Structure formats: C-alpha cells, structure tokens
Amino acid sequence: MAENIDKVKYDVNDSEKLNDLTCEQTDTLGNLKKEEKKESNLNLDELTDEYHYLKSGEYTSEIFKVVVHNIPDKISFGRFRETVIKVLGFTPHKTKYHKNQDYAFLALKNEEERQVALEKLNNFKWKNKVLTVKKAAPSGDPLVIERKRKAADASRDSSSKKSKVDEDEISFDERIFHVVCPYWNYTYEEQIKLKEKNITDIIKKLTKSLKNDKNVDCSWLPSKENLCLEILPIIKSPVTSHYRNKVEFTIGKGPDGVDNMVGFRLGSYKAGSLIIVEPTKCANCSCEAIAIAKDFSEFLRTLPYSSFCVSTHVGLWQQLTVRTSSSSDIMAIIQLNPQAICKKEEYDELILKLRKHFTGEFRSVKVTSLYISSSSQKNNNIDTFKLIYGSEHITESLLGLNFRISVDAFFQVNKPAAEILYKTISEWCETSLNDALILDLCCGTGTIGICIAKNKRLPVVGIEICIQAVQDANFNSAANGVTNAKFICGAAEKVLHNEINRINAKNIIAIVDPPRAGLHKDVLKCLRSCAAIKKIIFVSCSPKQAADNLIFLCQKQSKRRAGKPFKTKRAVPIDLFPMTPHCELIVELERVNDTSSINKLQNPTPTNDSKVKSDLGNDKIPAGMNADNAVSVSMELNVLECGVSEEIKTCSIINTVV
C-alpha cells in the first residue's frame, strides 16, 4: 500500500513480479548447483546465448535503445525522467539511470521514437552540460548471464571460496526457509533482539545523516551521542506462526524438473534461478494457503497446460494468490497468461474445471471467492480480475469493526499484530485541539482512518489510489456506523493539495502509510507546504528506505521545500513479520516552527504586564497566560505562513502555547 521514484530495472524483459511474500525477504541462497542441472528443458541457445530473445521474433524494446551521456551532477532519477519526457514529448518505454551517474539508457517503443530521441536529446543544453546521445546495443538476458557467471565461478579453484552453507548437503525444504522465513531457526526472543538492533542501527544512520546534512537546522537535534528520536521498546506480535492472511505462490518447475509446482522460487530470475519449491513447511504461511497450494499443484498436473516461462513467455499458469480471514473467508486468485489460450470454447471449459476443483464437495479447504487474473508480464500490463465463483469480497474484523476487502485491496498480512499497530497509531493521534482533523494517506480499505474516526470521534479524510479500495473504505465506513470519515480516490500527489484547500482545517494530523518505496516527492512537498499539518505519523514497512522521506521533511525551508520543517520525536517498532528480519516502524514528527520558536523565547527580557496589555489588548491574553507568554505569541505571529488572517493566526498560536 512500494509511488517509488523507481530506478527501473533495465533487464531484457521485465523480470517476474516478485510475490508478496518474498518481497519481505532479504536473504536468498547463492549457488544453486543442483537446480541448474535440473533446468534442462530449455534449448541450447536459451541456456548459453544471452541474446537468444532477439531471435524469437517477439517484440522487445531492447532493439530501440539509446545511451545518454554527460548528464549534469546531482540529478535525481525523477528529475531526469521528467526532463526527458518534457523534451521528447512522450514517455520512454524504459529508463535506466542512477543518481550521480553521468549516463543513462532509454529504451524506446519503436525506431521512430528512437530517432526523435537522437534528434532532440543530442546537443541538448542542461545546466552547464551538453548531452550526447548514441544508439545502444541490447542487454543480455540476466538469467543466461547469471548461468555463465556461475559456470565461470565453478571452474575456478574452489579452495579460494568457502560457502557459508553447503547447499548440496541440505534439503530443498530447508533452503526455502532461508528465502521465505530467514529467521526460522531463531527463537522468538532472539528474533526480537535482532530486530531491535536493526532498528537502532537504522535510526543511528538517520541521525548521522541529519547531523551531516547542511540543509538541516541541527538546533533541535540532541547531543552528539544521542539519537534523533526516542525509540520505544519493540512490540511483539501476538502470533508467531501461520500468521499471513495473504500469500502469493509462483507456478513453475520443481527441483526434479516436474512442471506446475505451486510454491516459492529459491531465488530471483535475475539471480539465475527458476526452481520452485512447495511451501509445505513454510511456517509463516496460513495453513489454508499451504493446503490450497498443494491441492492446486496436483490438479494442474491433470491438465494439458504448462507453467509460464519468464524466459520464453510461453505457458499458461503464472501465479496463485490466497487471501484468508478470521471469519473463514478464503479468496483464491489464479493468474494466467492470456496469450496461452486463444479459443473461447477451450477457455470456458477450463473455467468450469477450475470452479469445480475449488468448490468440490469433498474439498478439504473450500474457497468463498474465486478470481481469474490476466496479466501480460512482457508488457507489464495492469492485472484485470474476473470473478468466476462466490463473493466479490472477503470480510475481516479489526478492533471490533468489520472490513470488506476487495481482490486487489491492501490489508495488513498479520491481523493480530495489525490491531496493535492501529491502536498505537490511534493513541498517537491524541490531541487537545477541538478543530483537529486526521488526514489518512495511502489509506487502503480505510482501516486506520475508520478505527480512529470510530474510537476518537475525530473527522477523517482518506486518500487512496486503488478505486476498489476506496469503494471498500466508504462501504466499511457506512457499515460500521462511522459518519465522520470520507475517502477519496486518486494519487495522493495529485489530489492532496486541492483536498487540503477544500477542507480548510487549521490543525491536521497526517497519517502516512506508503508502499515499501516511500512517499512520492510531490506528496512530501505538499505535506511540508500545508501549514495546517502540525504532526505526521509516518508508518513504514521498510524503515531503511523511509530515511530519505524523513530527511526531506526535516530539511530547512527553501524554494524547493516550501513550509516549515518537521522534527522527529519518537518511534516504535511493531513486529508484524515474525520469522523474517522485518518489522513495521511508526515515527512521529511535529512541526519545528511553533514549539521551536517558543522554546527559544523561554527566557525573554522581563516585560511589564501592563505595557503588554496596552500593546496587545486585554482580550488578546487568555486567562492563565502571563505577559511573557503573550510576548512569545505576539512575536510568533511574525513568522507564520502568509495567507492566513491575523485572527486565525492568533487563535492558532494561543492554542499551541496553551
């Protein structure tokens, strides 16, 4: 729920979409010698020629590629891409560029677009540089390149390399543990200690980055040996096994070359692995998901269709997703390659067989919803979903409320731990201000916002890009009797500014729960420029990647960073992912402007109360506030954002001081 300013992978063909489970893993095992011996169903070219795909006759943008040289220093990926689009008048098919490099690759859709790029970008003046553009050669297939690398490694003196794990001596079941649940062999207490250390290391690095950043006013930062925020003790997950309510299984060839294995890949396509291992002993998957995967694998072997090959783009079966809930709802989503079946009659017959398999009378685990998803990974098209059986949604309860979840809507994978997460966020939204409003960005099905609106009685506005999730959020709000929450569909960076102007709130607490990659730069700019946002609750499933977002929010005001900066206050890790290195992190930030200015005026020059009253007017000093406080208020008015009436400014500051 990771927009990431992605440094788009410039592979031959888009590599397979990493499944939801392995997105949370960082450990993959290295040299899979046995598996490579099993991957023998490809022809010689596919095994040894890294440019074999150019001979297949299939479309590839690799043959319409250019390289751009002499790019100015310190140009971000986002800025480079925006400039290219502006100059060309269209969006390149792919872009490969890393910050601080002086070159980039562009893959265009056809020869006509490539000629436009050569003409318009060559000799283009950018800052103090002049770009040069030339045609570029296609890239090799990463899978073949990795095979060659491994073969070269194997031919070297093996004594110079000592593997940490002798993979030939351990079972495939144990190997998959290292990929899917890397902490499987640690006690839970050991896992917690490792995660606490990891979070502390990340915050230490963040603190160092803030202190070394010339754009950060370090006056609010603690002394040299301290961290930039208070880290509260990690909150443990109530459950440590079989907790995942969503699992995405890949379909492919097993260790023995048997096709249509439903499970997890031992490594990524780019890392040179296509082997699928069944998930029988993966203890973080739900028991229902494991059972469905096993049954489905056996069923597929009775049908005359092969699994989809990411190298050749041939085959039908791509992926099986299983979503479960505590209310016993089970949703299965089967992802197919739409080019594999051309005849409608054949397709309709297959749908009937699938429906019968998943709903059969003697089926041990029956689904309540069954979807077919069509996706062309080659062209990276958006998935389309077709319901072929049962309900359109599944239902989950959370903190006494019921939530409807659509097929592609985000929902936390560990429900018991998610309840702790949302309760903590709700507590951190406590405020004494009567006119406070909660802004819930990347709100998904509305779980956070609805819980706060119901229990804290605060008005909530949620923004989410997935239209089905927004429909679910508004439905969930009404179904739970919540009348003080509203949810809007759109990219946050496009609708946030107008929505903030429309609601005209004076005290906003923004909750951001972005995808793994973090917040879009335009969202960050909007959060800063809106003076009414006094506090941000930043929820991150990847704290290391969130660091850049946090630094931007803390940097000093400038033309590029409108609005007063924020400062980090406290953070708490919550373990939503037992058996993995990952956990959720909540970070609280608040505006520097009001409190920092007041702190600087804690010891002002002694002032005569009667003089202050005559200058400000008796009605300007509330009961309980002395003249010195009132001077702070008066001085504070001079540093507030423009465009707000003096009356509102006074009220806002008085509320803050009190």
Secondary structure by P-SEA (a helix, b strand, c coil): cccccccccccccccccccccccccccccccaaaaaaacccccccccccccccccccccccccbbbbbccccccccaaaaaaaaaaaacccccbbbbbcccccbbbbcccaaaaaaaaaaccccccccbbbbbbbbbbbccaaaaaaaaaaaaaaccccccccccccccccaaaaaaacccccccccaaaaaaaaaaaaaaaaaaaaaaaaacccccccccccccccccccccbbbbccccccccbbbbbbcccccccccccccccccccccccbbbbccccccccaaaaaaaaaaaaaaaaccccccccccccccccbbbbbbccccbbbbbbbbcccccccaaaaaaaaaaaaaaaccccccccccbbbbbbbcccccccbbbbbcccccbbbbbcccbbbbbcccccccccaaaaaaaaaaaaaaacccccbbbbbbcccccaaaaaaaaacccbbbbbbbccaaaaaaaaaaaaaaccccbbbbbccccccaaaaaaaacccbbbbbbbcccccccaaaaaaaaaccccccccccccccccaaaaaaaaacccccccccbbbbbcbbbbbcccccccbbbbbbbbbbccaaaaaaaacccccccaaaaaaacccccccccccaaaaaaaaaaaaaccccccaaaaaaaaaaaac
